[in-house]
Structure formats: C-alpha cells, structure tokens
Amino acid sequence: MRDFEAGGVAVIRKRNNRIKSATMGGFLAVLTACSGVAQAASYTMYRDPYCGCCEQWADHVRAKMKVAIAVDERQDMASVKDRHAVPSSMRSCHTMVIDGYVIEGHVPASDIARLLRERPEGVKGLAVPGMPLGSPGMEMGGERQAYQVIAFGPAGNRIYSNHN
C-alpha cells in the first residue's frame, strides 16, 4: 500500500506541475497579446510629398518609439486636417493618426508615448503649431526655440508640455 501511495503522490505532483505549466503558459500568452495590442496601433503620417522635415520627424518617432509608420503623401493637406478636426491655429506641416488620436506637427515622441499611456479624458490629439527650431525634425545645429505641445479636443485646448 505504501508503494502505491508513493506512486500516487508522484503522479499527482506531475499532474499539478503540468497544470501549473499550462496556467503559466496561458498567462504569458495573454501578457504577450496585451503587449502586442499596444504595439499593434497603426501609425499613419499624412504629409506633403515636397516637405523634408516630415520624414525627419517620422524617423525621430520610429527611433524613440520603435514603431512602423505608414506614410500617405497628399498635396491637399488641408482636407486631411479638416477631416481630423485639427484646429486651424494648431496646424503644421504633417498630421499623424494613431489609435484614434491626432498628432499635428513636430510633437516629441515622449509626449506621444505619454498620451497613449495616459489617454486623458477630452483630448483628441496633440499639436506643435508651426515649425519651431530644435523640435524633432527641425534640428538646425544648436539653434533652439522654446515651444509648447498643446492638447486639443472636446475638453478644449491646454498646454500638455513645455520644451526649452
């Protein structure tokens, strides 16, 4: 009887280890899928084909966020901005759409990552109006202008971050 009990215990332990392994494997699969969802957001940049700073800005975002960016070249950028409700005072040279958010102009990748992480209520997007020197894609040696990233949307406009 003791041999049987010892063997029975061994069988139960093996089965418990298989259950633990299967459970851990399932957990890791779910965790991987959730991580993939964050990376699965599509990044589409609309730009005028004759603007060079847009590609430099996209390179900044690719390098910092480790994402692929689809580029859609359009000569009529005003229609893109109108379609995505970019306020006229916030417009710049390119527009990116990510997971329902609109990124207008030379917004740093760190601010985009923060937006996607925090998902603040009432914010449709971020904008850097104009083309300030020293912003991503507008690097000119050591020349820099202070600029602000503005959050816009149904909750109104507000300063999201300052860059000096």
Solvent accessible surface area in square Angstrom, and as a share of the most:
residue,aa,sasa,rsa
1,M,179,0.80
2,R,202,0.74
3,D,123,0.64
4,F,156,0.65
5,E,98,0.44
6,A,66,0.51
7,G,35,0.33
8,G,23,0.22
9,V,67,0.39
10,A,46,0.35
11,V,96,0.55
12,I,87,0.44
13,R,159,0.58
14,K,130,0.55
15,R,124,0.45
16,N,66,0.34
17,N,90,0.46
18,R,151,0.55
19,I,99,0.50
20,K,135,0.57
21,S,74,0.48
22,A,73,0.56
23,T,90,0.52
24,M,110,0.49
25,G,39,0.37
26,G,37,0.36
27,F,121,0.50
28,L,93,0.46
29,A,63,0.49
30,V,93,0.54
31,L,93,0.46
32,T,96,0.56
33,A,60,0.47
34,C,79,0.47
35,S,66,0.43
36,G,35,0.34
37,V,107,0.62
38,A,70,0.54
39,Q,111,0.50
40,A,77,0.60
41,A,22,0.17
42,S,79,0.51
43,Y,13,0.05
44,T,32,0.19
45,M,0,0.00
46,Y,25,0.10
47,R,17,0.06
48,D,39,0.20
49,P,43,0.27
50,Y,178,0.68
51,C,25,0.15
52,G,50,0.48
53,C,16,0.09
54,C,0,0.00
55,E,58,0.26
56,Q,104,0.46
57,W,0,0.00
58,A,0,0.00
59,D,77,0.40
60,H,39,0.17
61,V,0,0.00
62,R,70,0.26
63,A,61,0.47
64,K,139,0.59
65,M,28,0.12
66,K,159,0.67
67,V,20,0.11
68,A,89,0.69
69,I,18,0.09
70,A,60,0.47
71,V,56,0.32
72,D,42,0.22
73,E,91,0.41
74,R,87,0.32
75,Q,126,0.56
76,D,87,0.45
77,M,20,0.09
78,A,54,0.42
79,S,48,0.31
80,V,0,0.00
81,K,10,0.04
82,D,90,0.47
83,R,134,0.49
84,H,31,0.14
85,A,60,0.47
86,V,4,0.02
87,P,41,0.26
88,S,95,0.61
89,S,86,0.56
90,M,15,0.07
91,R,69,0.25
92,S,18,0.12
93,C,24,0.14
94,H,0,0.00
95,T,0,0.00
96,M,0,0.00
97,V,32,0.18
98,I,0,0.00
99,D,72,0.37
100,G,59,0.57
101,Y,25,0.10
102,V,1,0.00
103,I,1,0.00
104,E,0,0.00
105,G,0,0.00
106,H,0,0.00
107,V,0,0.00
108,P,10,0.07
109,A,2,0.01
110,S,77,0.50
111,D,8,0.04
112,I,0,0.00
113,A,34,0.27
114,R,72,0.26
115,L,0,0.00
116,L,30,0.15
117,R,168,0.61
118,E,93,0.42
119,R,116,0.42
120,P,28,0.18
121,E,168,0.75
122,G,23,0.23
123,V,16,0.09
124,K,67,0.29
125,G,0,0.00
126,L,0,0.00
127,A,0,0.00
128,V,1,0.00
129,P,52,0.32
130,G,37,0.36
131,M,84,0.37
132,P,14,0.09
133,L,47,0.24
134,G,9,0.08
135,S,0,0.00
136,P,11,0.07
137,G,2,0.02
138,M,27,0.12
139,E,102,0.46
140,M,106,0.47
141,G,81,0.78
142,G,76,0.73
143,E,103,0.46
144,R,133,0.48
145,Q,91,0.40
146,A,76,0.59
147,Y,22,0.08
148,Q,74,0.33
149,V,0,0.00
150,I,22,0.11
151,A,1,0.01
152,F,3,0.01
153,G,23,0.22
154,P,123,0.77
155,A,80,0.62
156,G,36,0.35
157,N,88,0.45
158,R,113,0.41
159,I,90,0.46
160,Y,11,0.04
161,S,20,0.13
162,N,93,0.48
163,H,40,0.18
164,N,138,0.71
